[in-house]
Amino acid sequence: MIWAVLAARLLLRLHESLPFVTWTYRAGVIEVTWSLIFFWLVLFWAWPVVLRPARFKEGLVRAGRGIAAVPSMLRAGMRRSPLFFVSWAVLLVAWQLASYIVPAGTLEQPLVPGWDYVFGETLFGMSRFWAIRELNFGFATFNFEALAPFPTHGGEPTWLAVFLAIAYHSGVTLLRLLVGLVGGITLGVLTGLALPYWPAVGRTAWAPMNFLRMIPLLVAAPWLQFVAGNTFSGITLYIAFGAWTVLVVATMNAVANVPDLYIERARTLGASRRQTYYRVIVPASIPEMRSALLLAMGGGWSLAIAAEFLGYSSGLGYLADAAVQQTNTARLLIVAFIVAFYSLTTFFLLNEGFKKLVSWMPQQAPGETDIEKLAGAAQEA
């Protein structure tokens, strides 16, 4: 992170007369160009190449092997679960056939658009959402007029503007989601670990915590908008509250489900109450939090998109809201695919990070479930 900032400052100090220097930096305003972005990426990746060549080479080799293994993984997946791929193919073909059968009606956009319409005319039309001329971060103002034309200001629509529009609104939603989830998960886990330490407090808080968890969070969105307003802090507070209500109860359950055998052995070896709690109970409760963390991640996506429906002028939820107002089913499908891709990616990253967090636990053999182990034991008997 430090090198990312230093690389940007180094590029801004280069003289404009040098070759390929197309950007400027005057009076706190940075004229962002594709040349600046390209050379920043080169400098950013030069750090691991120069200082950690072995690790960088290993990363490239692993990435290459992963890309090369994709076709074989797909073939293996088709052999293992052919119905999964067949069902998806049937759904895609059925939707395309329905686009030919369903009448157009009186709407400006087709109610059941074909895939050619979705990823052709509709996707290209999303270039009009690229209208971000500048962003002010306090220390500097970033001007983006040199990156692509603005269709809303008379510019020609381009595929580059489509990419920039999706990237900008995706980045806004991801930033809101990340800040809200980090705050909510951290506070939820800490609260869930702190309350059971004092049994009387834990028993007192159990009912109110479960009551808060039962409140429909989508109903609370207008209230939170009224209290906090359409601000960055308002939407992140909303996401954090949703993650907190899930994690605090799940953490308390995980602590309560720690086997008494662990506690008895620790106390037998002379551990104090505090040592037993923080060195035995807390680590032993972490593996059971996996489902709650994944549930909080999925809920965070739902809350972020739902909150952006309520008057925000940026984010993937804003794109979906604009599509709903125009009855544009094709654009709703595009936003749904984008959100689904991001959700699966964040789900995978969180799951892999959790595996490393509990790597000290004994792992079962890949592809072998508990049911299969029990069946094998029964056959041997």
FENHU-V411277 format. One record per residue. N is the residue number from 0. PHI is phi as a letter, one per 30 degrees, with the letter a starting at -180 (999 if undefined). Layout:
n=N phi=PHI
n=N phi=PHI
//
This chain:
n=0 phi=999
n=1 phi=d
n=2 phi=d
n=3 phi=d
n=4 phi=d
n=5 phi=d
n=6 phi=d
n=7 phi=d
n=8 phi=d
n=9 phi=d
n=10 phi=d
n=11 phi=d
n=12 phi=d
n=13 phi=d
n=14 phi=d
n=15 phi=d
n=16 phi=d
n=17 phi=d
n=18 phi=d
n=19 phi=i
n=20 phi=d
n=21 phi=c
n=22 phi=c
n=23 phi=b
n=24 phi=b
n=25 phi=b
n=26 phi=h
n=27 phi=i
n=28 phi=c
n=29 phi=c
n=30 phi=d
n=31 phi=d
n=32 phi=b
n=33 phi=d
n=34 phi=d
n=35 phi=d
n=36 phi=d
n=37 phi=d
n=38 phi=d
n=39 phi=d
n=40 phi=d
n=41 phi=d
n=42 phi=d
n=43 phi=d
n=44 phi=d
n=45 phi=d
n=46 phi=d
n=47 phi=d
n=48 phi=d
n=49 phi=d
n=50 phi=c
n=51 phi=b
n=52 phi=d
n=53 phi=d
n=54 phi=d
n=55 phi=d
n=56 phi=d
n=57 phi=d
n=58 phi=d
n=59 phi=d
n=60 phi=d
n=61 phi=d
n=62 phi=d
n=63 phi=d
n=64 phi=d
n=65 phi=d
n=66 phi=d
n=67 phi=d
n=68 phi=d
n=69 phi=d
n=70 phi=e
n=71 phi=d
n=72 phi=d
n=73 phi=d
n=74 phi=d
n=75 phi=d
n=76 phi=d
n=77 phi=d
n=78 phi=d
n=79 phi=d
n=80 phi=b
n=81 phi=d
n=82 phi=d
n=83 phi=d
n=84 phi=d
n=85 phi=d
n=86 phi=d
n=87 phi=d
n=88 phi=d
n=89 phi=d
n=90 phi=d
n=91 phi=d
n=92 phi=d
n=93 phi=d
n=94 phi=d
n=95 phi=d
n=96 phi=d
n=97 phi=d
n=98 phi=d
n=99 phi=d
n=100 phi=d
n=101 phi=d
n=102 phi=d
n=103 phi=d
n=104 phi=i
n=105 phi=c
n=106 phi=d
n=107 phi=d
n=108 phi=c
n=109 phi=d
n=110 phi=d
n=111 phi=c
n=112 phi=d
n=113 phi=d
n=114 phi=d
n=115 phi=d
n=116 phi=d
n=117 phi=d
n=118 phi=c
n=119 phi=c
n=120 phi=d
n=121 phi=d
n=122 phi=d
n=123 phi=d
n=124 phi=d
n=125 phi=d
n=126 phi=d
n=127 phi=d
n=128 phi=d
n=129 phi=d
n=130 phi=b
n=131 phi=c
n=132 phi=d
n=133 phi=a
n=134 phi=b
n=135 phi=c
n=136 phi=c
n=137 phi=j
n=138 phi=d
n=139 phi=a
n=140 phi=c
n=141 phi=c
n=142 phi=c
n=143 phi=c
n=144 phi=d
n=145 phi=d
n=146 phi=d
n=147 phi=a
n=148 phi=d
n=149 phi=c
n=150 phi=e
n=151 phi=d
n=152 phi=c
n=153 phi=j
n=154 phi=d
n=155 phi=d
n=156 phi=d
n=157 phi=b
n=158 phi=d
n=159 phi=d
n=160 phi=d
n=161 phi=d
n=162 phi=d
n=163 phi=d
n=164 phi=d
n=165 phi=d
n=166 phi=d
n=167 phi=d
n=168 phi=d
n=169 phi=d
n=170 phi=d
n=171 phi=d
n=172 phi=d
n=173 phi=d
n=174 phi=d
n=175 phi=d
n=176 phi=d
n=177 phi=d
n=178 phi=d
n=179 phi=d
n=180 phi=d
n=181 phi=d
n=182 phi=d
n=183 phi=d
n=184 phi=d
n=185 phi=d
n=186 phi=d
n=187 phi=d
n=188 phi=d
n=189 phi=d
n=190 phi=d
n=191 phi=d
n=192 phi=d
n=193 phi=d
n=194 phi=d
n=195 phi=d
n=196 phi=d
n=197 phi=c
n=198 phi=e
n=199 phi=d
n=200 phi=d
n=201 phi=d
n=202 phi=d
n=203 phi=d
n=204 phi=d
n=205 phi=d
n=206 phi=d
n=207 phi=d
n=208 phi=d
n=209 phi=d
n=210 phi=d
n=211 phi=d
n=212 phi=d
n=213 phi=d
n=214 phi=d
n=215 phi=d
n=216 phi=d
n=217 phi=d
n=218 phi=d
n=219 phi=d
n=220 phi=d
n=221 phi=d
n=222 phi=d
n=223 phi=d
n=224 phi=d
n=225 phi=d
n=226 phi=d
n=227 phi=c
n=228 phi=i
n=229 phi=d
n=230 phi=b
n=231 phi=d
n=232 phi=d
n=233 phi=d
n=234 phi=d
n=235 phi=d
n=236 phi=d
n=237 phi=d
n=238 phi=d
n=239 phi=d
n=240 phi=d
n=241 phi=d
n=242 phi=d
n=243 phi=d
n=244 phi=d
n=245 phi=d
n=246 phi=d
n=247 phi=d
n=248 phi=d
n=249 phi=d
n=250 phi=d
n=251 phi=d
n=252 phi=d
n=253 phi=d
n=254 phi=d
n=255 phi=d
n=256 phi=c
n=257 phi=d
n=258 phi=e
n=259 phi=d
n=260 phi=d
n=261 phi=d
n=262 phi=d
n=263 phi=d
n=264 phi=d
n=265 phi=d
n=266 phi=d
n=267 phi=d
n=268 phi=d
n=269 phi=j
n=270 phi=d
n=271 phi=d
n=272 phi=d
n=273 phi=d
n=274 phi=d
n=275 phi=d
n=276 phi=d
n=277 phi=d
n=278 phi=c
n=279 phi=b
n=280 phi=d
n=281 phi=d
n=282 phi=d
n=283 phi=d
n=284 phi=d
n=285 phi=d
n=286 phi=e
n=287 phi=d
n=288 phi=d
n=289 phi=e
n=290 phi=d
n=291 phi=d
n=292 phi=d
n=293 phi=d
n=294 phi=d
n=295 phi=d
n=296 phi=d
n=297 phi=d
n=298 phi=d
n=299 phi=d
n=300 phi=d
n=301 phi=d
n=302 phi=d
n=303 phi=d
n=304 phi=d
n=305 phi=d
n=306 phi=d
n=307 phi=d
n=308 phi=d
n=309 phi=c
n=310 phi=i
n=311 phi=d
n=312 phi=c
n=313 phi=a
n=314 phi=j
n=315 phi=d
n=316 phi=d
n=317 phi=d
n=318 phi=d
n=319 phi=d
n=320 phi=d
n=321 phi=d
n=322 phi=d
n=323 phi=d
n=324 phi=d
n=325 phi=c
n=326 phi=h
n=327 phi=c
n=328 phi=d
n=329 phi=d
n=330 phi=d
n=331 phi=d
n=332 phi=d
n=333 phi=d
n=334 phi=d
n=335 phi=d
n=336 phi=d
n=337 phi=d
n=338 phi=d
n=339 phi=d
n=340 phi=d
n=341 phi=d
n=342 phi=d
n=343 phi=d
n=344 phi=d
n=345 phi=d
n=346 phi=d
n=347 phi=d
n=348 phi=d
n=349 phi=d
n=350 phi=d
n=351 phi=d
n=352 phi=d
n=353 phi=d
n=354 phi=d
n=355 phi=d
n=356 phi=d
n=357 phi=c
n=358 phi=d
n=359 phi=d
n=360 phi=d
n=361 phi=d
n=362 phi=c
n=363 phi=d
n=364 phi=d
n=365 phi=e
n=366 phi=i
n=367 phi=c
n=368 phi=c
n=369 phi=d
n=370 phi=d
n=371 phi=d
n=372 phi=d
n=373 phi=d
n=374 phi=d
n=375 phi=d
n=376 phi=d
n=377 phi=d
n=378 phi=d
n=379 phi=d
n=380 phi=d
//
